[in-house]
């Protein structure tokens, strides 16, 4: 007997994702018979992927059935130019959530079962997609999966006993998709082997997801201190480093490994793209910056307080100064010594590449650099200047 895991209440409005296949047909039959008193209202959600000729007729038949049984039938057609399982899934769940919000539905029920979970565990393990956890959760937000403890064989037996009519998607009979190959070639061979047990995958899923949760918590704890210390990061275990980068930057395992390699190298500074942001490592500091507009130049011709790229510039006296960002070839005068390249000054003071783009270079009316941000101020060394110039870094938005 197929038993549902009922986690909704009799006062809840629920919806079923009904494809018309054997799984969702059995779930629909259960909800409209034995479990009819477990909810207030039932809605039918159907997604026509538009990838098969038979899908139009199937949708019409499901709509007719829902109307006959007195349930609201809500459907959408995807019509993808090039179908992919991932894109189809994303659009399908987007439709579900749109309908939940529009019709004040508390939960959407899908007909995933234990064999789907076995297949997913194997798929994620063998394709390296297990970093955030493994298997199909019994609940994800407002999506409930009440048949996760039910085997496919039980579903097939129930459909036979109740003489249920359902549609068969013959694209599932081929091995064109990796999941189909696992379903047809891998799982049956495991089940037939005396020493192998598919149920062990469920125990592995529970153990692994518990370990995953532990590493996620450790990663969150590590990321409380910003900027992130490169030295402390490199002292972590490899797997914790992977979780830290995934939790922080949402990058996959392959990119994480490359970032870890660079962080462990002798490269003192580097910058890597991460989506629309950049990951910056500058000596021991690691942080993320977003694309943003910076001030490039301004004029100071009156005493007062000015702001430039997060720096506060205070001037007393009668200034005639230009504030700009760094230019190749910039040099600063060092009394009784000569000149020094500003770029060399940046290196000596361990100024990150990102800060070098925004730090104010202050030039007098003769073209002489009199200050480089808050790290060098020639005016403090000269007695013949009739102005007082102070530069303070207010923030660096990293």
N, C-alpha and C positions, 0 to 999 in steps of 0.2 A: 504494500500500500504506500503510495506517495504521500509523504507528510511535509507540509510547509512549515517553515520557521516564521511564525507570525510575530512581527515586531511593531506593527502598526496597531491602532486602536479602533474600536467600533465607531468613534466619532470622526475618524479621518476620511478624507476624500483620497482615493488612490487611482492610479492609472496603470495599465499594463501595456508594455511594449510588445505589440502583437505583430509578428512577421507572417504568421500562418504556417510556420514550420512545426514539426512535432513537439518541440520543447514548449514554445509559447502557446500552442494549442492546448496542451495538457494543463498548463498553468491557468489559462483562460477557463477551461472546463472546471477546474478545482475552485476557482474564485467565484464562479457563477452557480456552484452547487454546494459542496460541503462547507466551503468557507464564505458563503454569502453573507453571514451575519457578523463578519469580522471588520467591516468597513461601512461607511455611510453611503458614498457614491463611487461608482466605478466608471472610468473613462478609458477609451481605447485609443492608443497612439500607434500609428502605422507609418513607416518610412519606406517609400518606394525608391530604391536606388537607381532605377531607370537603366539597369545594366542587362536586363533580360526581357525578351518579348512577352513572356508569360506574366510579368509583374503587373501589367495593367489589369488583366483579367483577375489576378489574385486579389488586388486591391478592391476591385468591384465586389468580389465574392465576400470579402471580409466586411466591407461596408454594409452589404445586405444582411449579413449575419448579425452585426451589431445593432442595426435598425430593428431587426426582427426581435432581438432580445431586449430592446429598450435601452441601449447604452449609446452615449455620445461617441461618435467616431471622428477622430481628428487625424489628418494625414498630410504628408508633404512628399514631393518628388524632388530628388536631388539633381538628376540630369548632369552628372559630372562628365566633362570632356574626356578625362582619363581617370578611370576608377582606381583607387587604392584603398586597401582595408583601413589604413590609418585615417585618411581624409574622410572616408565614409563614416567611420566611427565618430570623429569629431563633429561632423555635421549632424549626425543622428542624435547625439546627446545634446547638442545645442538646441535642436528642435524640441526634445523632451523638456528641457528647462524652460523654454519659451512658453510651452503649453502649461506647465505647472504654474508659472507666474500668472498667465492670462486667465486661467480657469480656477485659480485658488485650489490647486491640487496639492496635497501634503507630500505624497510619495509616488515615485514611478517604480514599478516592479518589472524586473527583467527575468528571463527564464534560464539564466546561466545555471549550470549544474556541476556536479563533482567531476565529471569527465572533461568538461570545459576547463576546470581548474587544473587538472592533471596536464592537459595539453598546454595551457598557458605557462605553468611552472617549467616544463621542459623547453618550451619555446624561449622563455626569458633566460634560462640558464645557458642554453646552447647558442644563443645569439648575443650574450653579454649584456642583457638589458635588465639586470637584477639589482642595480645599485640602490634604487629607492624602495626596494621591497619586492616581493615575489608573489605571484599568484593573483587570483581575483578576490577582492575583499567582499564580504557578505553585505557590506553597506558602504556607499561612497556618497557623502552628502545626502541628497534626497532620493538617491537611487538605492533600492533594496533588492536583494537577490535571495528570495526565500527558498530556492531549491538547491542551495550549495551543498547540502548533505545528501542529495539524491543522485544515484547513478543513472546513466543513460538507459541501461537495461530495464530499470524500474519504470522509467518514463515510457519506453516502448511497450512494455507489458500493460501499463495503464491505458495507453491509447488503443491497444488491441482489445482489451477487456471491455472498454466503453465504446468501441467501434467509432472512434473519432476520425473524421476526415481532415487531412492536413496536406500542405503543399511540400513538395520535395525540390530543393534547389540542386540540380545535377552538377553545378559547378563545384559543389563540395565533394563530388565523387572523384575528381582528378587530383593530382599532386602538383598542380601548377603553383599553389601557394605553400609556403613553408609549413604553416599550421596544418594544412591538409596532409602533408607528408608525415608529420608527427602523428596525426590522428590515425592514418591508415597503415603506416609502416613501423612506427616506433612503439606506440602504446600497446597495440595488440601483441607484439612479440614479448614485451615485458610481462604482460598479464599471463601469457602462456608458460613463462619460465617458472619452475618450481621454487627457485631461490630469490626471485624478485617479486616485490609487492608494491603495487601502485599506491596503496594506502600509506606507504612510507613517505610518499611525496607530501601528503598532507601534514604529517608530523614535521618533516623538514621545513615546510612553509612556515609553520607556527614558530619553530625554533629560530629560523633565519630572520623572520620579520621582527622577532623580539631582539635579536642581536642588532639588526638594522636600527631599531628604535634607540638602542643604547648608544650607537655611534652617532646618530643624529643629535642626541642630547649632548654628547661630548663635544661635537662640532659647534653647537650653539653656545656652549659654555666657553669654548676657546675664542669664539668670535665676539665676545662681549668687549674685549679690549681693542680699540682702534687707534691708530693704524695697527695692523697685524704685524707682529714681530717676525721677521724672516728667520731669525735664530731659533725662536721657540717653535715655529712651524716645522723647521727641519729636524727638530728633536722628536717630533711625533712619529708614531708608527706609520708605515706607508698607507695602510687602509684608512687610518684616521685622516691623513692628509687628503685622500680622495674624497672622503665625506665632507671635510671642511670646505674644499673647493666647490663641491657639488652644492652644498647648503648655501654657500656664500654667493657663488657666481652662476649656479645652475648649468654647469658644464658637464659633459659626459666623461666617461672614463678615459678615453683616448686623449682628449685635450687635457684632462687633469694630469695624466702621466707626463705629457710634454711640459706643462707648467711646473710640475715637481722637479723635472730634470733641470730646468733653467734656474729654479730657486736653489738647487743644490750645487749649481755651477759657480765658477769664479766671476761670472758677469755681475758687476756691481749694480748696474741699472738696466732695466729693460721695460718695454711696454707691449702688451698683447691685447688684441681686440677681443671683446666679450660682448657679443650682440651690438647694441648701440652705445656701449660703454667701453672703457679701457681699463685693464688691470695694470697697475704700475708698481714696479718694485724699484725702490731707490735705497740702496745700501741695506739697512735693516728694516726699513718701513715698506709695508705693502698696503695698497689702498686702491679704491676704484674711483674713477672720475667719469663724469658724463660729458658729452659734447656740449660746449657752451661758448658764448661770445665773450671776448676779453677786450678791455680797453687797450688801445695801441698807442695813443698819444694824447697829451693835454698840455695846456700852457698855464703857468702860475705867474701872475703879474701883480698880485696883491697879497698882503699878509693875510693869513687865515688858515683854515683847516680844509684839506682836500682828501678825496678818497680815490684810490686807483687799484683795481683788481684785488680788493681785500686788504689794502694797506692804507693806513691813516698817515697823511703827510701834513705836518704842522710847520708853518713858516712865519717867522717874525722879521721885520725890517722891510726893505724895498726890493723884493726879488724880481728877477726876470729869468725864469727857469722854464725848461721844457721837460716834461715827464714822458718817457716812452718805454717800450719794451726793448729787450736785448737785440743788438744787431751784430752780425759777424764782424770781427775786427775791432770791437770795442776794447778800449784800454783805459785803465785808471792810473792817475799819477800818484806816486808814492814819494813823499818828501824825502829829500836827501838820498834817494835810491834810484828813481827813474820811473818807468811805467810797467804795468803788469796787465796781461790780458784778462778781461773780465771772465772769459771762459775758464781760465786757470783759477781765478778766484772762486768761481762756482765749484770747481772740483775740490779745491782745498777746503772749502767750507761744507762739502758734501751736500750741495744743493741739487735736488732732483731735476730731471729733465723737464718735468711739468712745471715746477716752480720757475725754472729759468725762462719759460715762455711768458710768465705773468709778472715777474718781479720788476718794480719800477727802476728804470735807469734815469737819473736826474742830471740834466745837462745845463750849464750856465750859458750866458749869451755869447761866450767865446767858443762854444762847442766842447768845453771841457766837462768831463763827467765828474760831478762833485759828490754823488752818492749812488750806491748800488743797494737798493732795498734797505733792509735793516742790518746788512752785514758789513757795509763799508761806507764811511762818511768822511770825505776829505776835508770838509769844512771844520770838523772837530780838530783837525790837525793844523789848520791855517789861522793865523791871527788877523789877517788883513781882510777877511770877509765880514761884511756889515749886516749879514743876516744869520738867523739861527734856524737851522733845518733839522727836524726830527722825523724819522720814519719808523712807524710801528706796524707790525703785522697783526691785523685784527683777527684774521681767520684764514684758513686754507681749506677750502671745501673739498675734502677728499673722501 
